[in-house]
Amino acid sequence: MGLLSGLLFAVFVGNPRPAATAKFQQWLLPASVVGLGFGIKINAVLRAGATGIWVTALSLTLTIGLGWLLARWLRVGRVTGQLISTGTAVCGGSAIAAIGPVLNAQPQEMSVALGCVFILNAAALLIFPALGHWAHLSQLQFGTWAAIAIHDTSSVVGAAARFGPDALTTAISIKLARALWILPVVAVAALLCRRMRRDGAKTPVPWFVAYFLGASLMATLVPAPAAVWAGIVTAAKTGLTVTLFLIGAGLSRDVLRSVGWRPLVLATALWTIVSAAAFAGVCCWIK
């Protein structure tokens, strides 16, 4: 409902300050994710993260390679194809924002890639929980599937929270482990492209991953009334709802028009293949 409300607001009213809301969203999402850490014990986080390391490495490599092939077949621009492939493989908009300057991406190419990711994030929030219940996936299966197949952290958390608390624990742990792959992916891209970022700035580090682990560790070790941690988690979930509204508000008519059919077909095809492969994998290897 938060995402849909934001989308309706963007289309029929218009976002008067898209830059300001985008900046606030970039702050609110990691803060909300850190808040969720107070509701998850550290042993559950470490166990879920360790389970997904090899799955993450394999899926990332295959996704980027497959995206490159599909982009050539569909005649999508090289940079746009790489942005979409990296966003699908790692963590959506954050990965696109980090690798864009390394690839010397133009604003239009960034808008197209981000538009594709945001559209598919919206679809995932509606489709994944329904498919998970239809297939009778366990909480562990759904959390792993969502973390691998859905682009952005906000949509992963939203879909997993709808499915169940254990799915949320698994999904957020594996998804945050995936976020760490931004750093080596950007480093390899910079090495292959033989260019530094145009503005000379450093690649942003996803520090919220460490803060999330710290929050989980605090909730595990610090004696405090359960109501304290529950209050923080409730506030974090509210923050995620607001984040989803802001994501929807960023899908303006201009963004939707700028996507075009070829990049959207590439993003949808790649996302569908990754989702189907991840679904088959969790059904076969996770019980």
DOVOGU-938851 format. One record per residue (C-alpha): x, y, z. Coordinates in Angstrom, 1 decimal. Layout:
BEGIN
<torke c1="X" c2="Y" c3="Z"/>
...
END
This chain:
BEGIN
<torke c1="0.0" c2="0.0" c3="0.0"/>
<torke c1="2.9" c2="2.4" c3="0.7"/>
<torke c1="4.4" c2="1.7" c3="-2.7"/>
<torke c1="1.1" c2="2.0" c3="-4.5"/>
<torke c1="0.2" c2="5.2" c3="-2.7"/>
<torke c1="3.5" c2="6.7" c3="-3.7"/>
<torke c1="3.1" c2="5.7" c3="-7.3"/>
<torke c1="-0.4" c2="7.2" c3="-7.5"/>
<torke c1="0.9" c2="10.4" c3="-5.9"/>
<torke c1="3.7" c2="10.6" c3="-8.5"/>
<torke c1="1.4" c2="10.0" c3="-11.5"/>
<torke c1="-1.6" c2="12.1" c3="-10.6"/>
<torke c1="-0.2" c2="14.8" c3="-8.3"/>
<torke c1="3.5" c2="14.9" c3="-9.0"/>
<torke c1="6.5" c2="14.9" c3="-6.7"/>
<torke c1="7.4" c2="18.6" c3="-6.2"/>
<torke c1="10.9" c2="17.9" c3="-4.8"/>
<torke c1="12.2" c2="14.6" c3="-6.2"/>
<torke c1="15.8" c2="15.3" c3="-5.3"/>
<torke c1="14.9" c2="16.0" c3="-1.6"/>
<torke c1="12.8" c2="12.9" c3="-1.3"/>
<torke c1="15.4" c2="10.7" c3="-2.9"/>
<torke c1="18.0" c2="12.0" c3="-0.5"/>
<torke c1="15.7" c2="11.4" c3="2.5"/>
<torke c1="14.9" c2="7.9" c3="1.2"/>
<torke c1="18.7" c2="7.1" c3="1.0"/>
<torke c1="19.0" c2="7.9" c3="4.7"/>
<torke c1="15.7" c2="6.4" c3="5.9"/>
<torke c1="16.2" c2="3.0" c3="4.3"/>
<torke c1="19.5" c2="2.0" c3="6.0"/>
<torke c1="18.2" c2="3.5" c3="9.3"/>
<torke c1="15.1" c2="1.4" c3="9.1"/>
<torke c1="17.1" c2="-1.7" c3="8.2"/>
<torke c1="19.4" c2="-1.1" c3="11.2"/>
<torke c1="16.3" c2="-0.7" c3="13.4"/>
<torke c1="15.1" c2="-4.2" c3="12.4"/>
<torke c1="18.4" c2="-5.6" c3="13.7"/>
<torke c1="17.1" c2="-5.0" c3="17.3"/>
<torke c1="14.5" c2="-7.7" c3="16.6"/>
<torke c1="16.8" c2="-10.4" c3="15.4"/>
<torke c1="19.3" c2="-12.4" c3="17.5"/>
<torke c1="22.9" c2="-12.3" c3="16.3"/>
<torke c1="23.1" c2="-16.1" c3="16.1"/>
<torke c1="20.2" c2="-16.2" c3="13.7"/>
<torke c1="21.8" c2="-13.5" c3="11.5"/>
<torke c1="25.2" c2="-15.2" c3="11.3"/>
<torke c1="23.6" c2="-18.6" c3="10.6"/>
<torke c1="21.5" c2="-17.2" c3="7.7"/>
<torke c1="24.4" c2="-15.2" c3="6.3"/>
<torke c1="26.8" c2="-18.1" c3="6.3"/>
<torke c1="24.2" c2="-20.3" c3="4.6"/>
<torke c1="23.9" c2="-17.8" c3="1.7"/>
<torke c1="27.6" c2="-17.0" c3="0.9"/>
<torke c1="28.2" c2="-19.6" c3="-1.7"/>
<torke c1="24.7" c2="-19.1" c3="-3.2"/>
<torke c1="25.4" c2="-15.3" c3="-3.4"/>
<torke c1="28.7" c2="-15.7" c3="-5.1"/>
<torke c1="27.4" c2="-18.2" c3="-7.7"/>
<torke c1="24.2" c2="-16.2" c3="-8.5"/>
<torke c1="26.1" c2="-12.9" c3="-8.8"/>
<torke c1="28.6" c2="-14.3" c3="-11.3"/>
<torke c1="25.9" c2="-16.1" c3="-13.4"/>
<torke c1="23.6" c2="-13.1" c3="-13.4"/>
<torke c1="26.2" c2="-10.6" c3="-14.6"/>
<torke c1="27.3" c2="-13.0" c3="-17.4"/>
<torke c1="23.8" c2="-13.7" c3="-18.5"/>
<torke c1="22.9" c2="-10.0" c3="-18.4"/>
<torke c1="25.8" c2="-9.3" c3="-20.8"/>
<torke c1="24.6" c2="-11.9" c3="-23.2"/>
<torke c1="21.0" c2="-10.7" c3="-23.1"/>
<torke c1="22.0" c2="-7.1" c3="-23.6"/>
<torke c1="24.0" c2="-8.0" c3="-26.7"/>
<torke c1="21.1" c2="-10.0" c3="-28.1"/>
<torke c1="18.5" c2="-7.3" c3="-27.4"/>
<torke c1="20.9" c2="-4.6" c3="-28.7"/>
<torke c1="20.8" c2="-2.6" c3="-25.5"/>
<torke c1="23.6" c2="-0.1" c3="-24.9"/>
<torke c1="26.7" c2="-1.5" c3="-23.3"/>
<torke c1="26.6" c2="0.7" c3="-20.2"/>
<torke c1="22.8" c2="0.5" c3="-19.7"/>
<torke c1="23.1" c2="-3.3" c3="-19.9"/>
<torke c1="25.9" c2="-3.4" c3="-17.4"/>
<torke c1="24.0" c2="-1.2" c3="-15.0"/>
<torke c1="20.9" c2="-3.4" c3="-15.2"/>
<torke c1="22.9" c2="-6.6" c3="-14.8"/>
<torke c1="24.8" c2="-5.3" c3="-11.8"/>
<torke c1="21.7" c2="-4.0" c3="-10.2"/>
<torke c1="20.0" c2="-7.3" c3="-10.7"/>
<torke c1="22.9" c2="-9.3" c3="-9.4"/>
<torke c1="23.9" c2="-7.3" c3="-6.3"/>
<torke c1="21.4" c2="-4.9" c3="-4.7"/>
<torke c1="19.4" c2="-2.8" c3="-7.2"/>
<torke c1="19.6" c2="0.9" c3="-7.0"/>
<torke c1="22.6" c2="1.0" c3="-4.6"/>
<torke c1="24.7" c2="-1.1" c3="-6.9"/>
<torke c1="23.7" c2="1.0" c3="-9.9"/>
<torke c1="24.6" c2="4.2" c3="-8.1"/>
<torke c1="28.0" c2="2.8" c3="-7.0"/>
<torke c1="29.1" c2="1.4" c3="-10.4"/>
<torke c1="27.6" c2="4.1" c3="-12.6"/>
<torke c1="30.4" c2="6.6" c3="-12.3"/>
<torke c1="33.0" c2="3.8" c3="-12.8"/>
<torke c1="31.3" c2="3.0" c3="-16.1"/>
<torke c1="31.1" c2="6.7" c3="-17.0"/>
<torke c1="27.3" c2="6.3" c3="-17.2"/>
<torke c1="25.3" c2="9.3" c3="-18.5"/>
<torke c1="22.3" c2="10.6" c3="-16.5"/>
<torke c1="19.9" c2="9.1" c3="-19.1"/>
<torke c1="21.5" c2="5.7" c3="-18.8"/>
<torke c1="21.3" c2="5.9" c3="-15.0"/>
<torke c1="17.6" c2="6.9" c3="-15.1"/>
<torke c1="16.7" c2="4.1" c3="-17.5"/>
<torke c1="18.5" c2="1.4" c3="-15.3"/>
<torke c1="17.0" c2="2.8" c3="-12.1"/>
<torke c1="13.5" c2="3.0" c3="-13.6"/>
<torke c1="13.7" c2="-0.7" c3="-14.7"/>
<torke c1="14.8" c2="-1.7" c3="-11.2"/>
<torke c1="12.1" c2="0.3" c3="-9.4"/>
<torke c1="9.3" c2="-1.0" c3="-11.7"/>
<torke c1="10.4" c2="-4.6" c3="-11.0"/>
<torke c1="10.8" c2="-4.0" c3="-7.3"/>
<torke c1="7.1" c2="-2.9" c3="-7.2"/>
<torke c1="6.1" c2="-6.0" c3="-9.1"/>
<torke c1="8.1" c2="-8.2" c3="-6.7"/>
<torke c1="6.3" c2="-6.9" c3="-3.6"/>
<torke c1="3.0" c2="-8.1" c3="-5.0"/>
<torke c1="4.1" c2="-11.3" c3="-6.8"/>
<torke c1="6.6" c2="-13.0" c3="-4.5"/>
<torke c1="4.5" c2="-13.5" c3="-1.3"/>
<torke c1="1.6" c2="-14.8" c3="-3.4"/>
<torke c1="3.9" c2="-17.3" c3="-5.3"/>
<torke c1="5.6" c2="-18.3" c3="-2.0"/>
<torke c1="2.3" c2="-19.2" c3="-0.4"/>
<torke c1="1.1" c2="-20.9" c3="-3.6"/>
<torke c1="4.2" c2="-23.1" c3="-3.7"/>
<torke c1="4.0" c2="-23.8" c3="0.1"/>
<torke c1="7.6" c2="-22.5" c3="0.6"/>
<torke c1="9.0" c2="-22.7" c3="4.1"/>
<torke c1="10.1" c2="-19.5" c3="5.9"/>
<torke c1="13.8" c2="-20.3" c3="5.2"/>
<torke c1="13.1" c2="-21.1" c3="1.5"/>
<torke c1="11.1" c2="-17.9" c3="0.9"/>
<torke c1="13.7" c2="-15.7" c3="2.7"/>
<torke c1="16.5" c2="-17.1" c3="0.7"/>
<torke c1="14.6" c2="-16.9" c3="-2.6"/>
<torke c1="13.6" c2="-13.3" c3="-1.9"/>
<torke c1="17.1" c2="-12.2" c3="-1.0"/>
<torke c1="18.6" c2="-13.6" c3="-4.2"/>
<torke c1="15.9" c2="-12.7" c3="-6.7"/>
<torke c1="14.6" c2="-9.2" c3="-5.6"/>
<torke c1="16.7" c2="-6.2" c3="-6.3"/>
<torke c1="16.5" c2="-3.6" c3="-3.5"/>
<torke c1="16.8" c2="-4.2" c3="0.2"/>
<torke c1="13.5" c2="-2.3" c3="0.9"/>
<torke c1="11.5" c2="-4.7" c3="-1.4"/>
<torke c1="13.3" c2="-7.8" c3="0.0"/>
<torke c1="12.3" c2="-6.7" c3="3.5"/>
<torke c1="8.8" c2="-5.8" c3="2.4"/>
<torke c1="8.1" c2="-9.1" c3="0.7"/>
<torke c1="9.7" c2="-11.2" c3="3.4"/>
<torke c1="7.9" c2="-9.3" c3="6.2"/>
<torke c1="4.6" c2="-10.1" c3="4.5"/>
<torke c1="5.5" c2="-13.8" c3="4.4"/>
<torke c1="6.6" c2="-14.3" c3="8.0"/>
<torke c1="9.1" c2="-13.4" c3="10.7"/>
<torke c1="11.5" c2="-16.2" c3="10.1"/>
<torke c1="11.5" c2="-15.4" c3="6.4"/>
<torke c1="12.4" c2="-11.8" c3="7.3"/>
<torke c1="15.3" c2="-12.9" c3="9.4"/>
<torke c1="16.7" c2="-15.1" c3="6.7"/>
<torke c1="16.1" c2="-12.6" c3="3.9"/>
<torke c1="17.6" c2="-9.5" c3="5.5"/>
<torke c1="20.7" c2="-11.5" c3="6.6"/>
<torke c1="21.4" c2="-12.9" c3="3.1"/>
<torke c1="20.5" c2="-9.6" c3="1.5"/>
<torke c1="22.9" c2="-7.6" c3="3.6"/>
<torke c1="25.6" c2="-10.2" c3="2.9"/>
<torke c1="24.9" c2="-9.5" c3="-0.8"/>
<torke c1="25.3" c2="-5.8" c3="-0.3"/>
<torke c1="28.9" c2="-6.3" c3="0.7"/>
<torke c1="29.6" c2="-7.5" c3="-2.8"/>
<torke c1="29.2" c2="-3.9" c3="-4.1"/>
<torke c1="32.8" c2="-3.2" c3="-3.2"/>
<torke c1="34.6" c2="-6.1" c3="-5.1"/>
<torke c1="32.2" c2="-5.7" c3="-8.1"/>
<torke c1="33.0" c2="-2.0" c3="-8.4"/>
<torke c1="36.7" c2="-2.6" c3="-7.9"/>
<torke c1="36.7" c2="-5.2" c3="-10.7"/>
<torke c1="34.7" c2="-2.9" c3="-13.0"/>
<torke c1="37.2" c2="-0.1" c3="-12.4"/>
<torke c1="40.1" c2="-2.4" c3="-13.2"/>
<torke c1="38.4" c2="-3.6" c3="-16.4"/>
<torke c1="37.4" c2="-0.2" c3="-17.5"/>
<torke c1="40.9" c2="1.3" c3="-16.6"/>
<torke c1="39.3" c2="4.5" c3="-15.4"/>
<torke c1="38.7" c2="6.1" c3="-12.0"/>
<torke c1="35.4" c2="7.7" c3="-11.0"/>
<torke c1="35.0" c2="11.1" c3="-12.8"/>
<torke c1="34.6" c2="13.1" c3="-9.6"/>
<torke c1="37.5" c2="11.4" c3="-7.8"/>
<torke c1="35.2" c2="10.3" c3="-4.9"/>
<torke c1="35.5" c2="7.0" c3="-3.2"/>
<torke c1="33.0" c2="4.2" c3="-3.7"/>
<torke c1="30.4" c2="4.5" c3="-1.0"/>
<torke c1="30.8" c2="1.8" c3="1.7"/>
<torke c1="27.5" c2="0.1" c3="2.9"/>
<torke c1="28.2" c2="0.9" c3="6.6"/>
<torke c1="24.6" c2="0.1" c3="7.6"/>
<torke c1="25.5" c2="-3.6" c3="7.3"/>
<torke c1="27.9" c2="-3.2" c3="10.2"/>
<torke c1="25.4" c2="-1.1" c3="12.1"/>
<torke c1="22.7" c2="-3.8" c3="11.6"/>
<torke c1="25.0" c2="-6.4" c3="13.1"/>
<torke c1="25.8" c2="-4.1" c3="16.0"/>
<torke c1="22.1" c2="-3.6" c3="16.6"/>
<torke c1="21.5" c2="-7.4" c3="16.6"/>
<torke c1="24.4" c2="-7.9" c3="18.9"/>
<torke c1="23.1" c2="-5.3" c3="21.3"/>
<torke c1="19.7" c2="-6.8" c3="21.4"/>
<torke c1="21.2" c2="-10.2" c3="22.1"/>
<torke c1="23.7" c2="-9.2" c3="24.9"/>
<torke c1="22.2" c2="-6.1" c3="26.5"/>
<torke c1="19.5" c2="-6.8" c3="29.2"/>
<torke c1="16.6" c2="-4.6" c3="28.4"/>
<torke c1="12.8" c2="-4.9" c3="28.5"/>
<torke c1="11.4" c2="-6.6" c3="25.5"/>
<torke c1="9.2" c2="-3.6" c3="24.9"/>
<torke c1="12.2" c2="-1.4" c3="24.2"/>
<torke c1="13.4" c2="-3.6" c3="21.3"/>
<torke c1="9.9" c2="-4.1" c3="20.1"/>
<torke c1="9.3" c2="-0.4" c3="20.0"/>
<torke c1="12.4" c2="0.2" c3="17.9"/>
<torke c1="11.4" c2="-2.6" c3="15.5"/>
<torke c1="7.9" c2="-1.1" c3="15.1"/>
<torke c1="9.4" c2="2.3" c3="14.3"/>
<torke c1="11.8" c2="0.6" c3="11.8"/>
<torke c1="8.9" c2="-1.1" c3="10.0"/>
<torke c1="7.1" c2="2.3" c3="9.8"/>
<torke c1="10.2" c2="3.8" c3="8.3"/>
<torke c1="10.2" c2="1.0" c3="5.7"/>
<torke c1="6.6" c2="1.8" c3="4.7"/>
<torke c1="7.6" c2="5.5" c3="4.3"/>
<torke c1="10.6" c2="4.4" c3="2.2"/>
<torke c1="8.3" c2="2.4" c3="-0.1"/>
<torke c1="6.0" c2="5.4" c3="-0.5"/>
<torke c1="9.1" c2="7.5" c3="-1.5"/>
<torke c1="10.2" c2="4.8" c3="-4.0"/>
<torke c1="6.7" c2="4.9" c3="-5.6"/>
<torke c1="6.8" c2="8.7" c3="-5.6"/>
<torke c1="10.0" c2="8.5" c3="-7.6"/>
<torke c1="8.3" c2="6.6" c3="-10.4"/>
<torke c1="7.1" c2="9.7" c3="-12.3"/>
<torke c1="5.7" c2="9.7" c3="-15.8"/>
<torke c1="9.0" c2="10.9" c3="-17.2"/>
<torke c1="10.9" c2="8.0" c3="-15.5"/>
<torke c1="8.3" c2="5.5" c3="-16.9"/>
<torke c1="8.6" c2="7.0" c3="-20.4"/>
<torke c1="12.4" c2="7.1" c3="-20.3"/>
<torke c1="12.7" c2="3.4" c3="-19.7"/>
<torke c1="11.9" c2="2.2" c3="-23.2"/>
<torke c1="11.0" c2="-1.3" c3="-24.2"/>
<torke c1="14.5" c2="-2.8" c3="-24.9"/>
<torke c1="16.0" c2="-2.1" c3="-21.4"/>
<torke c1="12.8" c2="-3.1" c3="-19.7"/>
<torke c1="12.7" c2="-6.4" c3="-21.6"/>
<torke c1="16.3" c2="-7.0" c3="-20.7"/>
<torke c1="15.6" c2="-6.3" c3="-17.0"/>
<torke c1="12.4" c2="-8.3" c3="-16.9"/>
<torke c1="13.9" c2="-11.3" c3="-18.8"/>
<torke c1="17.0" c2="-11.3" c3="-16.6"/>
<torke c1="15.0" c2="-10.9" c3="-13.4"/>
<torke c1="12.6" c2="-13.7" c3="-14.5"/>
<torke c1="15.4" c2="-16.2" c3="-15.2"/>
<torke c1="17.2" c2="-15.4" c3="-11.9"/>
<torke c1="14.0" c2="-15.7" c3="-10.0"/>
<torke c1="13.1" c2="-19.0" c3="-11.6"/>
<torke c1="16.6" c2="-20.4" c3="-11.1"/>
<torke c1="16.7" c2="-19.3" c3="-7.4"/>
<torke c1="13.2" c2="-20.7" c3="-6.9"/>
<torke c1="14.3" c2="-24.1" c3="-8.3"/>
<torke c1="17.5" c2="-24.0" c3="-6.2"/>
<torke c1="15.8" c2="-23.3" c3="-2.8"/>
<torke c1="13.2" c2="-26.0" c3="-3.5"/>
<torke c1="15.8" c2="-28.6" c3="-4.2"/>
<torke c1="18.5" c2="-27.8" c3="-1.6"/>
<torke c1="16.7" c2="-26.1" c3="1.3"/>
<torke c1="14.1" c2="-27.9" c3="3.3"/>
END
